[in-house]
Each structure stands twice: as C-alpha cells, then as structure tokens.
Amino acid sequence: MGNRVVHQAQQSRMKHAKVSVTQSISTWIGVAIGLVLLVILGSVFTLLHIQNRQRAFAAAAQNAAETNALISSAITFSMSQGAQDIAPLVASLKSIHTLRQIRLTPADAVHAGGERDLDAAEKEVFVSRQEASSHETFEGEPVIRAIRPILSEESCQSCHDSRIGSTLGVLSVRYSLVATTAAAAQQRTTSAVAAILTIIVIFALIWVLVDRKVIRGLLSLDRVMLLVAEGDLRADTRVERNDELGRLAKSFSSMRENTRA
C-alpha cells in the first residue's frame, strides 16, 4: 500500500513537472515566435500594400492626365475649325464610364466675365498655365480631379484677341476612383489573408523544430531528474545530443553515477 502511494505521488509530481516545463518554456517560446512573425510579416505586407496602393492611384492619375490631354486637344481642334458651340462634343465625352464631371470655363478674352466662374484650383491653373490634379470627394464618391489650361495657338488668332501661349480657358475633369478604391480594398484583404496563412505555416514549422530539438529533450531530462530525486538512481537520461542539452544530460548522468558509487 505504501509503495502504491509513493508511486502515485511520483506520477503526480512528474505530471505536474511536465505541465510546468511545458507552460514555462514552450508557451513563452510559442508566444515569442508568434509575436516576431506577426511584427515582421505584418510590416512587410503593410509596406507592400501601401506601395501597391500608391502605384494604383498614380496609374489612375496618369490615365486621368492623358485623357484630359486628349479632351483638351479635341476641344482646341474643334475651336480651330471654327466651331462656336462645343457643347455637343462635351456631351459626347460624358459617355466615358469613369467620367463624373467635365467643366470648361472660358477666359474673358473668349467670353466676357468667364473668369468669374473659376474656382480657386482653376484660378491657380489659369495663372500658372500648369496642369494640376488632386484627390477629393465629389457627390459622395472618391474622384481624381485633373485641371488643364487651354492655351492659345496660332490658329486661335483669327477668332480671339490673345497672345500665343496665353490661357483661353480651363478644362476641369473629375474621374471616379471607386473601382481603384475597391481594387485596393480587395488587395488589402488578400494581403491580410496571405499574411495570416504565412504566419500560421511558418509558426507551425518553427514550433515542430523547437519541440523536437528543445522541448522533448527538456521533458525527458526533467522526468529522469524527478525519478532520481525520489531515490531511483537507476534512471537513465537517454539524451544523446552534442548540444547544451546533451552536455547537461551527461553531467547529470555523471552526478548520478557518482552518487550511486
């Protein structure tokens, strides 16, 4: 009966020691690995997402500028051919599915008092004669606004009293960014899922390696130490390694043999 109680006590202490070792080492190793992977991979995927988003919006801005140049050329050509009313041309351009607004404001040299209708951004382009673009919200949706000056050419001299290169008007066009924003959101979701899956896979691989190379050896050595502490000097460490755990097991075996002698 006494031996049974002692054996049960030994089993209880071994189980408690196993849980303690597992909680104190494996848990902290797992937490550390998880945090490191989360920080590293999270930072990498965040940077990639920011770069991809910037490239997408830069491409949208480039497309808007190129389309604006084509529209400006079409308007200038129509006016050079003697067209007095370009409203039909402007109306036809609205068939572009991403186009949300097209606004052509003439200079006073073309239409008296026309410059009064220029807003702040258009006035800046009118004076500087340089293109400009900006991101804004128009009628509840994100848009990119491209503003371009229409400059006087030699063919304009017959109709307008202006110097070559002077501003005859300002073309302002707003293009929708809904599709670009949706694509960026989809890419963000995809990146997040990829990051999570990558973290899980790498964590599992590292954990298997740590469990085989560290945790199992510690648990084996811990069990033997408990047996020796209970007076069983015949217990064998059975840890055949050339690393720190192996040297610790050999030292413990030597101590056990010296105690038996």
C-alpha positions in Angstrom: 0.0 0.0 0.0 2.8 2.4 0.9 4.6 1.7 -2.3 1.4 2.4 -4.3 1.0 5.7 -2.6 4.6 6.6 -3.2 4.2 5.6 -6.9 1.1 7.7 -7.3 2.9 10.6 -5.7 5.7 10.3 -8.1 3.4 10.1 -11.1 1.6 13.2 -9.8 4.8 15.2 -9.4 6.0 14.0 -12.8 2.8 15.2 -14.4 2.9 18.5 -12.6 6.6 19.0 -13.6 5.8 18.2 -17.2 3.0 20.7 -17.3 5.2 23.3 -15.6 8.1 22.8 -18.0 5.7 23.0 -21.0 4.0 26.1 -19.7 7.1 27.9 -18.7 9.2 27.2 -21.8 7.1 26.1 -24.7 4.4 28.6 -24.1 6.8 31.5 -23.9 8.7 30.2 -26.9 5.4 30.0 -28.9 4.4 33.5 -27.8 7.8 34.9 -28.7 7.8 33.2 -32.2 4.3 34.3 -32.9 4.9 38.0 -31.9 8.1 38.1 -34.0 6.4 36.6 -37.0 3.4 38.9 -36.6 5.6 42.0 -36.4 7.9 41.1 -39.3 5.3 39.7 -41.7 2.8 42.3 -40.8 5.3 45.1 -41.5 6.2 43.5 -44.8 2.7 43.1 -46.0 1.7 46.6 -44.8 4.6 48.1 -46.8 3.7 46.1 -49.9 0.0 47.2 -49.6 1.0 50.8 -49.3 3.3 50.6 -52.3 0.6 48.8 -54.4 -2.0 51.4 -53.4 0.3 54.2 -54.3 1.1 52.7 -57.7 -2.6 52.1 -58.4 -3.5 55.8 -57.6 -0.5 57.0 -59.5 -1.7 55.0 -62.5 -5.2 56.4 -62.2 -3.7 60.0 -62.0 -1.6 59.3 -65.2 -4.7 57.9 -67.0 -6.7 61.0 -66.0 -3.9 63.3 -67.2 -3.7 61.6 -70.5 -7.4 61.5 -71.1 -7.6 65.2 -70.1 -4.9 66.0 -72.7 -6.9 64.2 -75.4 -10.1 66.0 -74.4 -8.2 69.4 -74.5 -6.8 68.6 -77.9 -10.2 67.7 -79.2 -11.7 70.9 -77.9 -8.8 73.0 -79.3 -9.1 71.3 -82.6 -12.9 71.9 -82.8 -12.5 75.6 -81.9 -9.7 76.0 -84.5 -12.0 74.6 -87.2 -14.5 77.4 -86.4 -16.8 75.5 -84.1 -18.6 78.1 -81.9 -20.6 75.6 -79.8 -18.7 72.7 -78.3 -21.5 71.6 -76.0 -22.2 68.5 -78.3 -18.6 67.5 -78.0 -18.6 67.9 -74.2 -21.8 65.9 -74.0 -20.4 63.0 -76.1 -17.4 62.8 -73.7 -19.7 62.1 -70.8 -20.1 58.6 -72.2 -16.7 57.7 -70.6 -17.8 55.4 -67.7 -15.4 56.9 -65.1 -16.1 60.5 -66.0 -18.1 62.2 -63.3 -17.9 65.9 -64.4 -16.4 67.9 -67.2 -16.2 71.6 -66.8 -14.9 74.1 -69.4 -14.5 77.7 -68.2 -13.5 80.3 -70.8 -11.3 83.3 -70.2 -12.6 86.8 -70.5 -10.9 87.0 -74.0 -13.3 84.3 -75.2 -16.4 85.1 -73.1 -16.9 88.3 -71.2 -16.9 87.6 -67.4 -16.0 84.0 -67.9 -13.1 84.1 -65.4 -15.5 84.9 -62.6 -16.7 81.3 -62.7 -13.3 79.9 -62.0 -12.8 78.3 -58.6 -9.6 78.5 -56.5 -8.0 75.5 -58.1 -8.9 76.6 -61.6 -7.6 80.1 -61.0 -4.2 78.7 -59.9 -4.0 76.7 -63.2 -5.2 79.7 -65.2 -2.4 81.9 -63.8 0.4 79.3 -63.8 -0.6 77.6 -67.0 0.5 74.4 -65.5 -1.6 71.2 -65.1 -2.8 70.1 -61.7 -4.5 67.2 -60.1 -5.9 66.3 -56.7 -7.9 63.6 -54.9 -11.3 64.7 -53.5 -14.9 63.6 -52.8 -17.5 64.5 -55.4 -21.2 63.7 -54.9 -20.3 61.2 -52.3 -17.6 59.2 -54.1 -13.8 59.5 -54.3 -12.6 61.1 -57.5 -9.4 62.4 -59.0 -9.7 65.9 -60.5 -7.4 66.8 -63.4 -7.3 70.5 -64.4 -5.6 71.6 -67.6 -5.2 75.1 -69.2 -6.2 75.6 -72.8 -3.5 77.7 -74.3 -3.8 80.0 -77.3 -2.3 78.7 -80.5 -1.6 80.4 -83.9 -4.8 79.1 -85.3 -6.7 80.8 -82.4 -5.6 84.3 -83.5 -8.3 84.6 -86.2 -11.1 84.2 -83.6 -9.7 85.6 -80.4 -7.6 88.6 -79.5 -4.9 86.8 -77.5 -1.2 86.1 -77.4 0.1 82.7 -78.4 0.5 80.8 -75.2 -2.0 82.8 -73.2 -4.8 81.0 -71.4 -8.1 80.8 -73.3 -9.8 78.6 -70.8 -9.5 76.0 -68.1 -10.7 72.4 -68.5 -11.6 70.6 -65.3 -12.5 66.9 -65.3 -13.4 64.6 -62.4 -12.8 60.9 -62.8 -14.3 58.3 -60.4 -11.9 56.3 -58.2 -14.5 53.9 -57.0 -13.0 51.0 -59.0 -9.5 51.8 -57.9 -10.5 52.1 -54.3 -12.4 48.8 -54.5 -9.4 47.1 -56.1 -7.1 48.4 -53.3 -9.5 47.2 -50.6 -9.6 43.7 -52.3 -5.9 43.6 -52.4 -5.7 44.6 -48.8 -8.0 41.7 -47.8 -5.9 39.3 -50.0 -2.7 40.5 -48.4 -4.1 40.1 -44.9 -5.3 36.5 -45.6 -1.9 35.7 -47.2 -0.1 37.2 -44.1 -2.2 35.1 -41.7 -1.6 31.9 -43.6 2.1 32.6 -43.9 2.4 33.2 -40.2 0.5 30.0 -39.4 2.7 27.9 -41.7 6.0 29.4 -40.5 4.9 29.2 -36.9 4.0 25.5 -37.3 7.3 24.7 -38.9 9.3 26.5 -36.3 7.3 25.0 -33.5 7.8 21.5 -34.7 11.6 22.2 -34.9 11.6 23.7 -31.4 9.6 20.8 -30.0 11.9 18.2 -31.4 15.1 19.9 -30.6 14.4 21.6 -27.3 11.1 20.7 -25.5 11.3 16.9 -25.8 14.8 16.8 -24.5 13.9 19.0 -21.6 10.9 16.9 -20.7 13.0 13.7 -20.9 15.7 15.1 -18.7 13.1 16.5 -16.3 11.4 13.1 -15.8 14.7 11.5 -15.1 15.6 14.2 -12.5 12.3 13.6 -10.7 13.0 9.9 -10.6 16.5 10.4 -9.2 15.1 12.9 -6.7 12.7 10.2 -5.5 15.7 7.9 -4.9 15.7 5.9 -8.2 19.4 6.1 -9.1 18.9 3.6 -12.0 17.0 6.1 -14.1 18.8 6.8 -17.4 18.7 10.2 -19.1 18.8 8.8 -22.6 19.5 12.2 -24.1 22.1 11.6 -26.8 23.0 15.0 -28.2 26.0 17.2 -28.8 24.5 20.5 -27.8 23.9 22.2 -24.5 21.1 19.7 -23.5 23.3 16.8 -24.3 26.1 18.1 -22.1 23.7 18.8 -19.3 22.4 15.2 -19.6 25.9 13.8 -19.5 26.8 15.9 -16.5 23.6 14.8 -14.7 24.4 11.1 -15.6 27.9 11.6 -14.1 26.5 13.0 -10.9 24.0 10.1 -10.7 26.8 7.6 -11.2 29.0 9.3 -8.5 26.0 9.2 -6.1 25.4 5.5 -6.7 29.1 4.8 -6.1 
